[in-house]
Amino acid sequence: MELKSRIGYWIEIRGYKKMWVAKQIGVSHVVLSRWINDVSIPSVVNLFKLAVLLDCKVDELYERSD
């Protein structure tokens, strides 16, 4: 099982700029980009920060891809 990021989807749906989201979470735009492009995965703490900021559930930030 693999996970596919939906972080970019939620950022777009909410109408936020990626730079703004990165600043709110306390990471660089490069780190956020790595999360969006499935290069790396955020920590549990950062997943919860994203979920609160994007007004979604933590499990909505990723989807399973088999």
C-alpha positions as CSV (number, residue, x, y, z in Angstrom):
1,M,0.0,0.0,0.0
2,E,1.2,3.5,-0.9
3,L,-0.1,6.9,0.2
4,K,-0.8,9.7,-2.3
5,S,-0.7,13.3,-1.1
6,R,-3.9,15.3,-1.3
7,I,-2.4,18.3,0.5
8,G,-2.1,20.3,-2.8
9,Y,-5.8,19.6,-3.5
10,W,-6.9,20.9,-0.1
11,I,-4.7,24.0,-0.5
12,E,-6.2,24.7,-3.9
13,I,-9.8,24.1,-2.7
14,R,-9.4,26.5,0.2
15,G,-7.9,29.1,-2.2
16,Y,-4.6,29.5,-0.2
17,K,-1.2,30.3,-1.5
18,K,1.4,27.5,-0.9
19,M,3.9,30.0,0.6
20,W,1.3,31.2,3.1
21,V,0.4,27.7,4.1
22,A,4.1,26.8,4.6
23,K,4.6,29.9,6.8
24,Q,1.5,29.1,8.9
25,I,2.8,25.5,9.5
26,G,6.3,26.7,10.2
27,V,8.1,25.0,7.3
28,S,9.8,26.2,4.2
29,H,7.9,26.2,0.8
30,V,10.4,23.6,-0.3
31,V,9.4,21.2,2.5
32,L,5.7,21.8,1.7
33,S,6.4,21.1,-2.0
34,R,8.1,17.9,-1.0
35,W,4.9,16.8,0.9
36,I,2.6,17.8,-2.0
37,N,4.8,15.9,-4.5
38,D,5.1,12.7,-2.4
39,V,8.9,13.2,-2.0
40,S,8.5,13.1,1.8
41,I,5.7,12.8,4.4
42,P,5.0,15.3,7.1
43,S,5.2,14.4,10.8
44,V,2.1,13.6,12.7
45,V,2.2,17.0,14.4
46,N,2.4,18.8,11.0
47,L,-0.4,16.6,9.6
48,F,-2.6,17.9,12.4
49,K,-1.5,21.5,11.8
50,L,-2.4,21.1,8.1
51,A,-5.7,19.6,8.9
52,V,-6.7,22.4,11.2
53,L,-5.4,25.1,8.8
54,L,-7.2,23.5,5.8
55,D,-10.3,22.6,7.8
56,C,-10.2,18.9,6.9
57,K,-9.6,15.6,8.6
58,V,-6.0,14.3,8.9
59,D,-7.0,11.2,6.9
60,E,-8.3,13.4,4.0
61,L,-4.7,14.7,3.4
62,Y,-3.6,11.4,1.9
63,E,-5.3,8.6,-0.1
64,R,-4.4,5.0,-0.5
65,S,-3.1,3.9,-3.8
66,D,-2.5,0.3,-4.4
